[in-house]
Amino acid sequence: MPAGFYIIMAAQFFSALADNALLIAAIAILRDLHAPVEYEPLLKTFFTVSYVLLAAFVGAFADSMPKWRVMFISNGIKIFGCTLMFFDVHPLVAYAVVGLGAAAYSPAKYGILTEYLPHRLLVVANGWIEGLTVVAIILGVVLGGALIRPDVAHSLLSLDVPYIDTGINTPAEINLVIIGAIYLVAALFNLYIPDTGVDHKPLKKNPIYLLHEFNHCLKLLWRDKLGQISLAVTTLFWGAGATLQFIVLEWARAALNLDLSKASMLQGLVAVGGALGAVLAARMISLRTSVRVIPLGIAMGVVVIGMILVRDLWLAAPLLVLVGILSGFFVVPMNALLQHRGHILMGAGHSIAVQNFNENLSILIMTFVYSLLVKAHFSIFTVIALFAVFVASTMWLVQRRHNHNQRQHDDVALLEDNIH
């Protein structure tokens, strides 16, 4: 891999690390405020709404200038959202601002891979990026869980700067300062990402044109025989993954009697498995064979049902790692295939914007439904069963659709035309 790829990875690592630490910090602030429990999954809803509402614009924005500049601006928006939370703006609102930065960041983060690397390296690159992102998730939730511990927070607050009143007086404030500093590190790495030399399209100022262009790209990708399969898989995966974050937290409290700090560590176990699955996929799966991993999505749904029976940590840990391995192994090749098809059909930024629209609409719907189930006082074990059946059955339908496409031989022809 060229040296610039490692700078891209470093920038992504620190940005994702801060995103996940901030989620735990925001949940802790909501609990300190005695907010209703259904507000916690709504954090993800507020975070992802920008991905959906601005999808028509962020892709064009990402393609209008060098990707490193887009990523730098986006991290600046995230720092602003973190600052709002520091000054007591409601966590839902402040996290929505962070989501605005993330929505602008994502098309540049993935789009630069297709600009910077040949398609033969896309699965490997995605494996590394997804694996590193998962490591950032692990460390992010661990860091967030550690920072909200009273003993850690008080130790940090006791570190005074001589002759300077920092105005940092609460555990929440010191947490947000540390997380904001991590965002700043990510922004500094953005400045050293190489320019790929790809021509950039001037940003159209007419929103009607941008909406029409986005709608055209959306239809183009869903009608593509390979694009529709990979888009369906990644859309389901990210919606399910976001919901599973909150399911694990509540399940850990109900089944294992763990507090938020320890429960966040269990989220990390899913991420560990995801990293392992991503690495295995990068080593074992090529772009040509990427569609063969779809049955693992069905298996993931089946394995999740096992959470209902688990009451001991020593059983919970390997189960969550297995869920992560299955998810990481099947999503990385699908993500690479989707990027490849999107880059060919419409350009990197627009393609990722379409992908983000679908994936984050899925997150919005699934986390909102989960919030409604929590508000309706559904048992977490009932929620897990519904979730698992939904994932497995939906992936089975995707598999059937792919088999139908195979019988028409369209996908084989597409791969032959575009990978050779």
C-alpha positions in Angstrom: 0.0 0.0 0.0 1.2 3.5 -0.7 2.2 5.7 2.3 -0.8 8.0 1.8 -3.1 5.1 2.6 -1.7 4.8 6.1 -2.3 8.6 6.7 -6.0 8.0 5.6 -6.2 5.1 8.1 -4.8 7.3 10.9 -7.2 10.1 10.3 -10.1 7.6 10.2 -9.0 5.9 13.3 -8.9 9.0 15.5 -12.2 10.4 14.1 -14.0 7.1 14.7 -12.4 6.8 18.1 -13.8 10.1 19.2 -17.3 9.4 17.7 -17.7 6.3 19.8 -16.2 7.7 23.0 -18.6 10.7 22.6 -21.6 8.3 22.2 -20.9 6.7 25.6 -20.3 10.2 27.1 -23.6 11.4 25.7 -25.4 8.4 27.2 -23.9 9.1 30.6 -25.0 12.8 30.4 -28.5 11.7 29.5 -28.5 9.4 32.6 -27.2 12.2 34.8 -30.1 14.3 33.5 -32.5 11.5 34.3 -33.8 11.6 30.7 -36.2 8.8 29.6 -34.4 5.6 28.7 -35.8 5.8 25.1 -33.7 8.9 24.5 -30.5 6.8 24.4 -31.2 5.1 21.0 -32.5 8.5 19.8 -28.9 9.7 20.0 -28.2 7.5 17.0 -31.3 8.7 15.3 -30.3 12.4 15.7 -26.7 11.5 14.7 -27.8 9.9 11.4 -30.6 12.2 10.3 -28.1 14.4 8.5 -26.9 11.4 6.4 -30.4 11.1 5.1 -31.6 14.7 4.7 -28.3 15.9 3.2 -27.5 12.9 1.1 -28.2 14.8 -2.2 -25.7 17.5 -1.2 -22.8 15.9 0.7 -21.8 13.6 -2.3 -21.6 16.6 -4.6 -19.7 18.5 -1.9 -17.2 15.6 -1.5 -16.6 15.5 -5.3 -16.2 19.3 -5.6 -12.8 19.5 -3.9 -9.9 17.4 -2.7 -11.1 14.7 -0.3 -8.6 15.7 2.5 -10.1 19.2 2.6 -13.6 17.8 2.9 -12.4 15.5 5.8 -10.7 18.5 7.5 -13.9 20.6 7.3 -16.0 17.8 8.6 -13.8 17.1 11.6 -14.1 20.9 12.4 -17.9 20.5 12.5 -17.6 17.5 14.8 -15.4 19.6 17.2 -18.1 22.3 17.2 -20.8 19.7 18.1 -18.6 18.4 20.9 -18.1 22.0 22.1 -21.9 22.5 22.1 -22.3 19.6 24.5 -19.6 21.0 26.7 -21.6 24.2 27.0 -24.7 22.3 28.2 -26.6 22.1 24.9 -28.9 19.1 25.0 -26.9 15.9 24.0 -29.5 15.0 21.3 -29.0 18.4 19.6 -25.2 18.5 20.0 -24.8 14.9 18.8 -26.9 15.8 15.7 -24.3 18.5 14.9 -21.6 15.9 15.2 -23.7 13.7 12.8 -23.7 16.6 10.3 -19.9 16.5 10.3 -19.9 12.7 10.0 -22.4 12.9 7.0 -20.0 15.2 5.2 -16.9 13.1 6.2 -18.1 9.7 5.0 -18.3 10.3 1.2 -14.7 11.7 1.3 -13.4 8.9 3.6 -14.6 6.1 1.3 -14.5 8.0 -1.9 -10.8 8.6 -1.6 -10.1 4.9 -1.6 -11.5 4.4 -5.1 -9.6 7.5 -6.3 -6.3 6.6 -4.7 -6.1 2.8 -5.1 -6.6 0.4 -8.1 -9.8 -1.7 -7.9 -7.8 -4.9 -7.2 -6.8 -3.5 -3.8 -10.3 -2.3 -2.8 -11.2 -5.4 -0.8 -7.9 -5.4 1.0 -8.2 -1.6 1.6 -11.7 -2.0 2.9 -10.6 -4.8 5.2 -7.9 -2.6 6.7 -10.2 0.5 7.0 -13.1 -1.5 8.4 -10.7 -3.5 10.7 -9.1 -0.3 12.0 -12.5 1.4 12.4 -13.7 -1.5 14.5 -10.5 -1.2 16.6 -11.4 2.5 17.0 -14.9 1.4 18.0 -13.5 -1.0 20.6 -11.1 1.6 22.0 -13.7 4.3 21.7 -16.3 2.5 23.8 -13.6 1.4 26.2 -12.3 4.9 26.5 -15.8 6.3 26.9 -16.6 3.7 29.5 -13.4 4.4 31.4 -13.8 8.2 31.3 -17.3 8.0 32.9 -16.0 6.0 35.9 -16.1 8.3 38.9 -12.5 7.4 40.1 -11.0 8.1 36.6 -13.0 11.3 36.2 -12.0 12.7 39.7 -8.3 11.8 39.0 -8.4 13.8 35.8 -10.1 16.7 37.4 -7.5 16.8 40.1 -4.8 17.6 37.5 -4.6 21.4 37.8 -2.8 23.7 35.4 -0.8 26.2 37.6 -2.1 29.8 37.7 -4.9 28.9 35.1 -8.5 28.3 35.9 -9.6 26.0 33.1 -13.3 26.1 34.0 -13.4 22.3 33.8 -15.3 21.2 37.0 -17.3 18.1 36.2 -16.6 14.6 34.9 -18.7 15.3 31.8 -16.7 18.4 31.0 -13.3 16.7 31.3 -14.6 13.9 29.1 -15.7 16.2 26.4 -12.4 18.1 26.4 -10.4 14.9 25.9 -12.8 13.7 23.1 -12.5 17.1 21.4 -8.7 16.8 21.5 -8.9 13.5 19.7 -11.1 15.1 17.0 -8.4 17.7 16.7 -5.7 15.0 16.1 -7.8 13.5 13.4 -8.1 16.9 11.7 -4.3 17.4 11.8 -3.9 14.0 10.0 -6.3 15.2 7.3 -3.9 18.0 6.4 -1.3 15.4 5.3 -3.6 13.2 3.2 -2.3 13.3 -0.4 -4.2 14.9 -3.3 -5.2 12.1 -5.7 -5.1 14.3 -8.8 -8.6 13.4 -9.8 -10.5 16.2 -11.5 -13.2 17.7 -9.3 -16.6 18.7 -10.4 -17.7 22.3 -9.6 -20.4 22.3 -6.9 -23.7 23.0 -8.4 -25.6 25.7 -6.5 -29.1 24.8 -7.6 -30.5 22.4 -5.0 -33.2 21.2 -7.4 -30.5 20.0 -9.8 -28.6 18.3 -6.9 -31.8 16.5 -5.8 -32.5 15.4 -9.4 -28.9 14.2 -9.8 -29.0 12.3 -6.5 -32.3 10.7 -7.4 -30.8 9.5 -10.7 -27.8 8.0 -8.9 -30.1 6.3 -6.4 -32.1 4.6 -9.1 -29.0 3.7 -11.1 -27.4 1.8 -8.2 -30.6 0.0 -7.1 -31.2 -1.1 -10.7 -27.7 -2.4 -11.1 -27.7 -6.2 -10.7 -24.6 -6.2 -8.4 -25.2 -2.8 -6.9 -28.6 -3.7 -5.6 -27.4 -6.8 -3.8 -24.4 -5.2 -2.2 -26.5 -2.1 -1.3 -29.2 -4.2 0.3 -26.6 -6.1 2.4 -24.8 -3.0 3.6 -28.0 -1.2 4.3 -29.3 -4.0 6.5 -25.9 -4.4 8.2 -25.5 -0.8 9.3 -29.1 -0.5 10.6 -28.7 -3.8 12.5 -25.3 -2.9 13.8 -26.5 0.5 15.2 -29.5 -1.1 16.9 -27.3 -3.9 18.3 -25.2 -1.3 20.1 -28.1 -0.4 22.2 -29.5 -3.9 22.5 -26.2 -5.0 24.0 -26.2 -2.2 26.6 -29.7 -3.0 27.7 -29.2 -6.8 27.6 -26.0 -6.5 29.7 -28.0 -4.6 32.3 -30.9 -7.0 32.3 -29.2 -10.4 31.8 -25.7 -9.8 33.3 -26.4 -7.0 35.8 -23.7 -4.8 34.4 -23.5 -1.0 34.7 -22.9 1.3 31.7 -19.1 1.3 32.0 -18.9 -2.5 32.0 -21.6 -2.9 29.4 -19.7 -0.7 27.0 -16.9 -3.2 27.2 -19.2 -5.8 25.8 -19.9 -3.6 22.8 -16.1 -3.7 22.3 -16.3 -7.5 22.1 -18.6 -7.3 19.1 -16.1 -4.9 17.6 -13.2 -7.3 18.3 -15.0 -10.0 16.3 -15.8 -7.5 13.6 -12.1 -6.7 13.3 -11.2 -10.4 13.0 -13.9 -10.9 10.4 -12.7 -7.9 8.4 -9.1 -9.2 8.4 -10.2 -12.7 7.4 -12.3 -11.3 4.6 -9.4 -9.2 3.3 -7.2 -12.3 3.2 -9.7 -14.8 1.8 -12.3 -13.0 -0.3 -11.6 -11.2 -3.7 -13.9 -8.7 -5.4 -14.9 -11.5 -7.8 -16.1 -13.9 -5.0 -17.6 -11.2 -2.8 -21.2 -12.2 -3.3 -20.5 -15.7 -1.8 -20.5 -14.3 1.7 -24.2 -13.4 1.8 -25.2 -16.6 3.8 -23.1 -15.4 6.7 -25.6 -12.6 7.2 -28.3 -15.2 7.8 -26.0 -17.0 10.2 -25.4 -13.8 12.2 -29.2 -13.4 12.7 -29.4 -17.0 14.0 -26.5 -16.6 16.4 -27.9 -13.4 17.9 -30.9 -15.5 19.2 -28.4 -17.2 21.5 -28.2 -14.0 23.5 -31.7 -14.8 25.0 -30.3 -17.9 26.7 -27.1 -16.4 28.1 -26.8 -15.3 31.7 -23.1 -15.6 32.4 -20.3 -13.4 31.2 -18.0 -16.3 30.2 -20.7 -17.4 27.7 -21.6 -13.8 26.6 -18.1 -12.9 25.6 -17.4 -15.6 22.9 -21.0 -15.3 21.6 -20.6 -11.5 21.0 -17.2 -12.1 19.4 -18.8 -14.6 17.0 -21.5 -12.2 16.1 -18.8 -9.7 15.3 -16.7 -12.1 13.2 -19.8 -13.0 11.1 -20.7 -9.4 10.5 -17.2 -8.2 9.7 -16.6 -11.1 7.3 -19.7 -10.6 5.2 -19.9 -6.8 5.2 -16.3 -5.9 4.0 -16.5 -7.7 0.6 -20.0 -6.3 0.1 -18.7 -2.8 0.9 -15.9 -3.1 -1.6 -18.1 -4.4 -4.3 -20.6 -1.6 -3.7 -17.8 1.0 -3.9 -16.5 -0.6 -7.1 -19.9 -0.6 -8.8 -20.7 2.9 -7.6 -17.4 4.4 -8.8 -17.9 2.9 -12.3 -21.6 4.1 -12.5 -21.5 7.6 -11.0 -18.2 8.6 -9.3 -16.9 8.1 -5.8 -18.6 10.9 -3.8 -22.1 10.4 -5.4 -21.8 6.7 -4.9 -20.9 6.9 -1.2 -23.7 9.5 -0.7 -26.2 7.1 -2.1 -24.8 4.3 0.1 -25.0 6.6 3.2 -28.5 7.6 2.4 -29.7 4.0 2.3 -27.6 2.8 5.2 -28.5 5.6 7.5 -32.2 5.6 6.6 -32.0 2.0 7.8 -30.3 3.1 11.0 -33.0 5.8 11.6 -35.8 3.3 11.1 -34.4 0.5 13.1 -33.2 2.6 16.1 -36.5 4.5 16.1 -38.4 1.2 16.1 -36.2 0.0 18.9 -36.9 3.2 20.8 -40.6 2.6 20.4 -40.3 -1.0 21.6 -38.4 0.2 24.7 -41.0 2.9 25.4 -43.7 0.2 25.1 -41.9 -1.8 27.8 -41.1 -4.8 25.6 -38.7 -7.1 27.3 -35.2 -6.9 25.9 -35.3 -10.7 25.3 -38.4 -10.2 23.1 -36.6 -7.4 21.3 -33.6 -9.6 20.6 -35.8 -12.4 19.2 -37.6 -9.9 16.9 -34.3 -8.4 15.8 -32.7 -11.8 15.1 -35.6 -13.1 13.0 -35.7 -9.8 11.1 -32.0 -9.9 10.2 -32.0 -13.6 9.2 -35.2 -13.4 7.1 -34.2 -10.3 5.3 -30.8 -11.7 4.4 -32.5 -14.8 3.1 -34.6 -12.6 0.8 -31.5 -10.9 -0.4 -29.9 -14.3 -1.1 -33.0 -15.3 -3.1 -32.8 -12.1 -5.1 -29.1 -12.7 -5.9 -29.9 -16.3 -7.0 -32.5 -14.9 -9.4 -29.9 -12.5 -10.8 -27.4 -15.3 -11.2 -29.9 -17.3 -13.3 -30.0 -14.4 -15.7 -26.1 -14.4 -15.8 -26.1 -10.6 -15.6 -23.8 -10.4 -12.5 -21.2 -12.8 -14.0 -21.0 -10.7 -17.1 -20.7 -7.5 -15.1 -17.8 -8.9 -13.1 -16.0 -10.1 -16.2 -16.4 -6.7 -17.9 -15.2 -4.6 -14.9 -12.7 -6.7 -13.0 -10.6 -7.9 -15.9 
